[in-house]
Structure formats: C-alpha cells, structure tokens
C-alpha cells in the first residue's frame, strides 16, 4: 500500500497581511493537516520559521498583543539603503524566539531571498534561521539589505512571492499554498503616513525624519484646504504600490508554471503595509480562507 503523499505548505509574502498565515495554520491543524515541508517568503518566512520551531502559539500571542505604538517602536528609521534598518526588529525576535540552525527545526523548512547583485533566486536551507528570515523580509527601499557572500540579499518576493517551486524541489508531492496578494492591486495605501507616525514614535525632532516623510508623501501642511486638482501619489506610495503590482504579476506567472494543488487566497487588501497591530483581522481571514477551500483540501489529501 502506498503511504500518504509528501505534503508541502507554502506561505507567501505580504508584510502585515502575513499574520493571516497564523489563522490558516491553526485551521489546517484543526483539520488534521500536518505538512512535511514548509517554505516561506518574506512574512511567510517569519511565520513559517516559528511554525517549524514549534513556537507558533507564542508568535500568535505576541502578534495579538501588538498596538500601533509598539509596532512603530520596533522600527529603527534610517536613510541608508532602506527607510528601516531592521536591527531593532530582529533583536526583538532574537530575544523572544530562540535562533537555531535549520537542521534543528521540527519540520523541514526553507526560505526564499533575492540576490541584489545578480537578481538570482536564493534558497536558504542552512545556517541561522533568523538570518535567513531577515534576508527574506528585506523589502527594497524600506528595509536595509542583508550582507551575504560578498553581495546583499533582499525580499524573496521580488522573484518568487509564493514559492511552490521550492516546495516541489524539496520533494513535496502535494502542495497547499497561501497567496496574500491576490486582491491588493488597485488599493492605494497611506504608507507615508504610517512611516511619519513611526518617526514621531521614535522621538524624531521637528524638521527631522517625520517632516521629510511628509514631503515624500506630498503633504502641504494644510489638511483643511482641498486640492485644486487630483494630487500625484507620494514617493513612498508609488514605491510600495509598484512593488505590490510587481509581486502580484510575478506570483501569477510563477503559479501558472508551478501551480499549487490547493491555492488559498485570504482577502486582505484593506490592510496596509505596517498594519501589524491588526493581527486579529488577518488571523480571522486566514481561517476563513481555509474554510472556503476545505472541500478541495480534503479531496487532494483524502482526509
């Protein structure tokens, strides 16, 4: 008799929308679904790492406790290679979630990043899990790249936002994938406002980062006066919206060539880039995405 097929779970990129992975994983677990292989990109890498470590409950509790002020407090604003250095965030994770080697994880796990010099897709499966996650979440222009082998690594979403191909390469015969960007194109988010608030929360002085960011997003200092004509989008808005468009297009192209057996698509366009304090909404939608596809999941897994 043949055994059960080797199951791969793919957690896609999506910034704050990534908390939906927590709800999806909980709902899959309730169905008795236990993957043999887990692959993650960007926020999917972070959640996937906690899952592979056995710390998913701990991560969910922390995510649900976040408020806006705490989120901004984790952001160390900078102007060198990215608006956010990322050290404060990763130091927090290092102190709350013990780093380990990939070989020590409870499940087989891999992370996708992008080589900034060559544009190559990099699969990280060895060494420090925390460093691999740091590389995969380095969104260009927003978070500083991670040095790696005489080059730099940035967000894996530039090349493979929903890395089904990686799960297949690791021997997965059946793949369940979660795409967090299926409905984000066409929604304009006020990212500049979020970053300005982050600057203020970090003690920015008048005339400092907060004012510079107000300039980036096109504020004229008079909120009461309606614009005479439609205003141009801000620099930060153009950057983040362009990245969303790019990742959606890349994901669709990659998924057409390497389709998942079941594709889960949480509806999360209402969440902004830094809405990490809205974890409860994202988690609930992650659960709902699994519930909508329960029949398909049971069919491919025979559970």
C-alpha positions as CSV (number, residue, x, y, z in Angstrom):
1,X,0.0,0.0,0.0
2,X,1.2,3.5,-0.8
3,X,1.7,5.9,2.1
4,X,0.3,9.4,2.2
5,X,1.9,11.9,-0.3
6,X,4.6,14.1,0.9
7,X,2.8,17.4,1.8
8,X,4.3,20.9,1.2
9,X,2.9,24.1,2.7
10,X,3.9,27.4,1.1
11,X,3.5,30.7,2.9
12,X,3.6,33.7,0.6
13,X,4.9,37.2,1.1
14,X,2.6,40.1,2.2
15,X,4.0,42.4,5.0
16,X,1.3,42.8,7.7
17,X,-1.0,40.6,5.8
18,X,1.3,37.8,6.8
19,X,-0.5,37.4,10.1
20,X,-3.2,35.6,8.1
21,X,-0.8,32.6,7.9
22,X,-1.3,32.1,11.7
23,X,-5.1,31.7,11.2
24,X,-4.6,29.4,8.2
25,X,-2.1,27.2,10.0
26,X,-4.4,26.9,13.0
27,X,-7.4,25.9,10.8
28,X,-5.3,23.4,8.8
29,X,-4.1,21.9,12.1
30,X,-7.8,21.6,13.2
31,X,-8.4,19.6,10.0
32,X,-5.6,17.2,10.9
33,X,-3.3,18.6,8.2
34,X,0.4,18.4,9.1
35,X,2.9,19.3,6.3
36,X,6.2,17.5,5.8
37,X,7.8,20.6,4.1
38,X,7.3,24.3,4.9
39,X,8.5,27.1,2.6
40,X,8.2,30.8,3.2
41,X,8.8,34.1,1.6
42,X,9.1,37.5,3.4
43,X,6.4,37.5,6.2
44,X,5.7,33.9,5.2
45,X,9.3,33.1,6.1
46,X,8.9,34.6,9.5
47,X,5.7,32.8,10.3
48,X,7.0,29.6,8.8
49,X,10.1,29.7,10.9
50,X,8.0,30.0,14.1
51,X,5.9,27.1,12.9
52,X,8.9,24.9,12.1
53,X,10.4,25.8,15.5
54,X,7.2,24.8,17.3
55,X,6.7,28.4,18.5
56,X,3.6,29.3,16.5
57,X,1.4,29.8,19.6
58,X,4.0,32.1,21.1
59,X,4.2,34.2,17.9
60,X,0.4,34.5,17.7
61,X,0.1,35.7,21.3
62,X,2.7,38.3,20.6
63,X,1.0,39.4,17.3
64,X,-2.4,39.8,19.0
65,X,-0.8,41.9,21.8
66,X,0.6,44.5,19.4
67,X,-0.7,48.0,19.3
68,X,0.2,50.8,16.9
69,X,2.7,52.3,19.3
70,X,4.5,49.0,19.8
71,X,4.8,48.4,16.1
72,X,6.3,51.8,15.5
73,X,8.6,51.3,18.4
74,X,10.2,48.3,16.6
75,X,11.1,50.4,13.6
76,X,14.5,52.0,13.5
77,X,14.3,54.6,10.8
78,X,17.2,55.3,8.6
79,X,18.2,56.6,5.1
80,X,21.0,54.2,4.3
81,X,19.8,51.5,1.8
82,X,16.3,51.5,3.3
83,X,14.0,53.5,5.5
84,X,14.1,50.8,8.2
85,X,17.4,49.2,9.3
86,X,15.7,46.2,10.7
87,X,18.1,45.6,13.6
88,X,15.7,46.6,16.3
89,X,13.0,44.2,15.0
90,X,15.4,41.3,14.6
91,X,17.0,41.9,18.0
92,X,13.5,41.6,19.5
93,X,12.9,38.3,17.7
94,X,16.3,37.0,18.8
95,X,15.4,37.7,22.4
96,X,11.9,36.2,22.3
97,X,12.3,33.4,19.7
98,X,15.5,31.4,20.1
99,X,17.5,31.3,16.9
100,X,18.7,27.9,15.7
101,X,20.2,26.1,12.8
102,X,17.9,24.8,10.0
103,X,19.0,21.3,11.0
104,X,17.5,21.7,14.5
105,X,13.9,22.5,13.3
106,X,11.0,20.2,13.9
107,X,9.9,20.4,10.3
108,X,11.9,20.7,7.0
109,X,12.0,24.4,6.2
110,X,13.3,26.7,3.6
111,X,13.3,30.4,2.8
112,X,13.4,32.4,-0.4
113,X,15.5,35.6,-0.8
114,X,16.8,37.6,-3.8
115,X,20.5,38.3,-4.6
116,X,20.5,42.1,-5.2
117,X,23.6,42.0,-7.5
118,X,22.5,39.2,-9.9
119,X,18.7,39.0,-9.4
120,X,19.0,35.3,-8.7
121,X,16.5,33.5,-6.5
122,X,18.3,32.2,-3.4
123,X,17.1,29.2,-1.4
124,X,18.2,29.4,2.2
125,X,18.2,26.0,3.9
126,X,21.3,26.0,6.1
127,X,22.8,28.1,8.9
128,X,20.9,30.6,11.1
129,X,17.1,30.6,10.6
130,X,16.9,34.1,12.0
131,X,19.4,35.5,9.5
132,X,17.5,33.7,6.6
133,X,14.2,35.3,7.7
134,X,16.0,38.7,8.0
135,X,17.1,38.4,4.4
136,X,13.7,37.3,3.1
137,X,11.8,40.2,4.7
138,X,14.2,43.0,3.4
139,X,11.7,44.8,1.2
140,X,13.7,47.0,-1.2
141,X,13.7,50.7,-0.3
142,X,12.0,50.1,3.1
143,X,14.4,47.6,4.9
144,X,18.1,47.5,4.6
145,X,19.5,44.5,2.6
146,X,21.4,41.8,4.4
147,X,25.1,41.2,3.5
148,X,25.7,37.7,2.1
149,X,28.7,36.1,0.4
150,X,30.1,39.4,-0.9
151,X,26.7,40.5,-2.1
152,X,23.4,41.5,-0.5
153,X,20.1,39.7,-0.1
154,X,16.6,41.3,-0.3
155,X,13.0,40.3,-0.1
156,X,12.3,37.0,-1.9
157,X,9.0,38.4,-3.2
158,X,11.0,40.0,-6.0
159,X,11.5,36.7,-7.6
160,X,9.1,34.1,-6.1
161,X,6.4,35.5,-3.8
162,X,4.6,32.2,-3.4
163,X,7.5,29.6,-3.7
164,X,5.7,26.5,-4.8
165,X,8.7,25.6,-7.0
166,X,10.8,25.4,-3.8
167,X,8.4,23.0,-2.1
168,X,8.4,20.8,-5.2
169,X,12.2,20.8,-5.3
170,X,12.2,19.7,-1.6
171,X,10.1,16.6,-2.6
172,X,6.6,17.8,-1.9
173,X,4.1,15.7,-4.0
174,X,1.1,17.7,-2.9
175,X,1.3,21.5,-2.2
176,X,-1.0,23.8,-0.4
177,X,0.0,27.5,-1.0
178,X,-1.2,30.7,0.5
179,X,-1.2,33.8,-1.7
180,X,-1.6,37.0,0.3
181,X,-1.6,39.4,-2.7
182,X,-4.5,38.2,-4.8
183,X,-6.6,41.3,-4.2
184,X,-4.2,44.1,-3.4
185,X,-3.7,45.7,-6.8
186,X,-5.9,48.8,-7.2
187,X,-5.9,49.7,-3.5
188,X,-3.9,52.8,-2.6
189,X,-2.5,52.7,0.9
190,X,-1.2,55.7,3.1
191,X,2.2,54.2,3.8
192,X,3.8,57.6,4.1
193,X,1.5,58.5,7.0
194,X,2.4,55.3,8.7
195,X,6.1,55.9,8.5
196,X,5.7,59.5,9.6
197,X,3.9,58.2,12.7
198,X,6.7,55.8,13.2
199,X,9.3,58.6,13.1
200,X,7.3,60.5,15.8
201,X,7.0,57.4,18.0
202,X,10.8,57.1,17.8
203,X,11.4,60.6,19.1
204,X,12.0,62.4,15.8
205,X,12.8,66.1,16.2
206,X,11.0,68.9,14.3
207,X,12.5,69.2,10.8
208,X,13.7,65.6,11.0
209,X,12.6,62.3,9.6
210,X,8.9,62.9,10.2
211,X,8.9,66.2,8.2
212,X,11.0,64.6,5.4
213,X,8.5,61.8,5.2
214,X,5.6,64.3,5.0
215,X,7.4,65.7,2.0
216,X,7.7,62.3,0.4
217,X,4.0,61.6,0.6
218,X,3.1,65.1,-0.7
219,X,1.6,66.9,2.4
220,X,1.4,70.7,2.0
221,X,0.7,71.4,5.7
222,X,-2.9,72.4,5.2
223,X,-5.2,69.5,5.7
224,X,-8.3,71.7,5.6
225,X,-7.8,73.0,2.1
226,X,-9.0,70.6,-0.6
227,X,-6.6,70.3,-3.5
228,X,-7.5,72.2,-6.7
229,X,-6.8,69.1,-8.8
230,X,-6.0,65.4,-8.1
231,X,-2.7,65.2,-6.4
232,X,0.2,63.0,-7.5
233,X,0.8,59.9,-5.3
234,X,3.7,60.2,-2.9
235,X,7.1,58.7,-3.5
236,X,6.5,56.1,-0.8
237,X,3.1,55.3,-2.2
238,X,4.5,54.9,-5.7
239,X,7.2,52.6,-4.4
240,X,5.0,50.3,-2.3
241,X,2.2,50.2,-4.9
242,X,4.7,49.3,-7.6
243,X,6.2,46.5,-5.5
244,X,2.6,45.2,-5.0
245,X,1.9,45.2,-8.7
246,X,5.2,43.6,-9.5
247,X,4.8,40.8,-6.9
248,X,1.2,40.1,-8.0
249,X,2.3,39.8,-11.6
250,X,5.3,37.6,-10.7
251,X,3.2,35.4,-8.4
252,X,0.6,34.8,-11.1
253,X,3.4,34.0,-13.6
254,X,5.2,31.6,-11.3
255,X,2.0,29.9,-10.1
256,X,1.0,29.4,-13.7
257,X,4.2,27.5,-14.3
258,X,4.3,25.8,-10.9
259,X,0.7,25.5,-9.7
260,X,-0.3,24.5,-6.2
261,X,-2.7,21.7,-5.7
262,X,-4.7,24.0,-3.5
263,X,-4.3,27.8,-3.5
264,X,-5.7,29.7,-0.5
265,X,-6.3,33.4,-1.1
266,X,-7.2,35.5,2.0
267,X,-9.0,38.8,1.3
268,X,-6.6,41.3,2.8
269,X,-6.5,44.4,0.6
270,X,-7.8,46.5,3.4
271,X,-4.6,46.0,5.5
272,X,-1.8,48.5,5.0
273,X,1.9,47.7,4.9
274,X,2.5,48.4,8.6
275,X,-0.8,47.3,10.0
276,X,0.8,44.7,12.2
277,X,-1.4,45.8,15.1
278,X,-4.4,44.4,13.2
279,X,-3.4,40.8,13.6
280,X,-6.8,39.7,14.8
281,X,-8.4,40.7,11.5
282,X,-5.7,39.0,9.4
283,X,-5.8,35.8,11.5
284,X,-9.6,35.5,11.2
285,X,-9.4,35.9,7.4
286,X,-6.7,33.3,7.3
287,X,-9.0,30.9,9.0
288,X,-11.8,31.9,6.6
289,X,-9.6,31.2,3.6
290,X,-9.0,27.7,4.7
291,X,-12.7,27.1,5.5
292,X,-13.6,28.3,1.9
293,X,-11.4,25.6,0.5
294,X,-12.0,22.8,2.9
295,X,-13.6,20.5,0.3
296,X,-10.6,20.9,-2.1
297,X,-8.1,20.3,0.7
298,X,-9.9,17.1,1.9
299,X,-10.1,15.9,-1.7
300,X,-6.4,16.2,-2.5
301,X,-5.3,14.9,0.9
302,X,-8.1,12.3,1.3
303,X,-8.7,13.5,4.9
